[in-house]
Amino acid sequence: MAHKRALEALDRTLQDIRERNCLMGGVAVLLAGDFRQTLPVIPRFRDRHLQTNLMLASRHRISGDTFKKLR
C-alpha cells in the first residue's frame, strides 16, 4: 500500500506538466502491485490513522469494477 499523498502528488505533478486540471492531467495511469502485501509502516501509528493515510482513502480511489484480470 502506498501513502495516499504519494498518489495525490503524482496527480498534481501531471496536472501541472500537462496544464490540464483534470484527474492525472488527462493521462492514463496504470498502477500495479501486490494488493495482499503488508501495510506500510507509519510512525506513531494509531488505528484511526490507518484509513485516512492509505491510498484506498484517497479521492483517486477506483471501484473494484474498474479492475480486470490480465492473462
C-alpha positions as CSV (number, residue, x, y, z in Angstrom):
1,M,0.0,0.0,0.0
2,A,1.1,3.5,-0.7
3,H,0.5,6.6,1.3
4,K,-2.3,8.5,-0.3
5,R,-0.2,11.6,-0.6
6,A,2.1,9.9,-3.0
7,L,-0.7,9.4,-5.5
8,E,-2.0,12.9,-4.9
9,A,1.4,14.3,-5.5
10,L,1.6,12.5,-8.8
11,D,-1.8,13.9,-9.7
12,R,-0.8,17.5,-9.0
13,T,2.5,17.0,-10.9
14,L,0.8,15.6,-14.0
15,Q,-1.8,18.4,-13.9
16,D,1.0,21.0,-13.7
17,I,3.1,19.5,-16.5
18,R,0.2,18.9,-18.9
19,E,-1.5,22.2,-17.9
20,R,-4.9,20.4,-17.5
21,N,-7.0,20.5,-14.4
22,C,-8.5,17.0,-14.7
23,L,-7.6,13.8,-13.0
24,M,-3.9,12.9,-13.6
25,G,-3.7,15.7,-16.1
26,G,-5.7,13.5,-18.5
27,V,-3.0,10.8,-18.7
28,A,-4.0,7.2,-18.4
29,V,-2.2,5.8,-15.4
30,L,-1.7,2.1,-14.8
31,L,-1.0,1.1,-11.2
32,A,0.0,-2.5,-10.3
33,G,1.3,-4.3,-7.3
34,D,0.6,-6.9,-4.8
35,F,-2.6,-5.8,-3.1
36,R,-2.1,-8.5,-0.4
37,Q,1.2,-7.1,0.8
38,T,1.6,-5.9,4.4
39,L,0.6,-2.4,5.3
40,P,3.1,0.5,5.3
41,V,5.0,1.4,8.4
42,I,3.5,4.7,9.8
43,P,5.5,6.3,12.7
44,R,3.4,6.7,15.9
45,F,0.6,4.7,14.3
46,R,-2.9,4.8,15.7
47,D,-5.8,2.7,14.4
48,R,-7.7,5.8,13.4
49,H,-4.8,6.9,11.1
50,L,-5.0,3.7,9.0
51,Q,-8.0,4.5,6.8
52,T,-7.1,8.2,6.4
53,N,-3.4,7.6,5.4
54,L,-3.7,4.8,2.9
55,M,-4.2,5.2,-0.8
56,L,-7.6,3.5,-0.5
57,A,-8.9,6.5,1.3
58,S,-7.7,8.8,-1.4
59,R,-10.0,10.8,-3.7
60,H,-8.4,8.8,-6.5
61,R,-9.9,5.5,-5.3
62,I,-11.2,3.4,-8.2
63,S,-14.0,0.9,-7.7
64,G,-13.3,-2.8,-7.9
65,D,-15.4,-3.0,-11.1
66,T,-12.7,-1.0,-12.9
67,F,-10.1,-3.6,-12.4
68,K,-9.8,-6.5,-14.8
69,K,-7.6,-9.6,-14.6
70,L,-4.8,-9.7,-17.2
71,R,-3.8,-13.1,-18.6
